[in-house]
Amino acid sequence: MASKKTKDRKYELADELEQHFANYSKLFMVTVDNVGSNQLHEIRKNLRGKAVIYCGKNTQMRRVLRKLEVDRPELEQIRSKLKLNVALVFTDEDLSSLKEDIEANKMPAAARAGALAQVDVTIEKGVTALEPSMTSFLQALNIGTKITKGQIEIINDVHLLTAGVKVDQSQAALLQKLNILPFAYGLVVIACFDGGSLFSPEVLQIKPEQILASFTAGCRNVAAISLVLNTPTTVSVPYSILLAFRNLLAMSAATDHEFEGSKQMKAYLKDPSAFAGASTGPATSSKAAPAAAKKKTTSEEEDEMAAAPADLFGGGDDY
């Protein structure tokens, strides 16, 4: 049976968890696989003032959450995810920046037999610190060697581990003898809780610019559909006005009619050379400039007439 001291400690931890949910509005769910107590202590020190890490038994945390769900039903999302070796990181800071701080606290670790390799590991050729007595051990791993000045030299680069593949006992022993620490372990964020919703940490990588770009693209699509269907909307009305004004300019250019908005265009068509000085391009000769301007004007006029939005507006009579 559990001692009175143990029971009291359980009650203390339960009360502490309730206080965390009352005091903080955001949290991370993190895995603590392969994270030792010393490393966890260092992570707590680095996050002091920004976040609080709570580690406890899943059964006890689920019991506390069931109690809190009476008033806060959204916490059921967290309770359903309390499986395996997880901890909760409570905070009121910006989740995106804090996630980077959490995952930056990693420590190098040796490869363990039976664990999945985090990265590919290649042992480079060259002289090692191994004694000649280890030759048979390396030959069992199909590693070509030779003796150089009383030490083992690996002849060729050896691809020892592949990411996602289990490490066997021999591979782990070899890396340990070579004093190679290929892996790094730390807290890994698996879920974020904010505003009553539990979501994937990948959401934090979305930048405001990306959201704005998606919204802008959606507005353009709505405007295009509205123009084709002749159905005015808030986003399509400015385009409709611009296209109607373009039609008026095209008709003014093709006729003697002139209105306030077409005066500058008509003046340019009558005397293109008068606007040559306003050009930002390379200077042209006085004889070549009018001809080039006239040719450009004629081409632009044809393009404008050809691009008149008769197709978009069903003939353009309404404009």
GIDA-V318763 format. One record per run of one state. SS is the DSSP state (alpha for helix, beta for strand, coil for the rest). FROM is the first residue (numbers start at 0). TO is the last residue. Records with the same first field share a line. If there is no record, write none. Layout:
SS: FROM-TO, FROM-TO
//
This chain:
coil: 0-2, 23-24, 31-35, 46-49, 54-56, 68-71, 79-84, 91-93, 104-105, 109-114, 116-119, 123-124, 127-130, 140-143, 148-149, 154-156, 161-164, 166-167, 177-181, 185-186, 194-195, 199-199, 205-206, 229-235, 254-258, 270-270, 278-284, 306-318
alpha: 3-22, 36-45, 57-67, 72-78, 94-103, 131-139, 168-176, 200-204, 207-228, 236-253, 259-269, 271-277, 285-305
beta: 25-30, 50-53, 85-90, 106-108, 115-115, 120-122, 125-126, 144-147, 150-153, 157-160, 165-165, 182-184, 187-193, 196-198
//
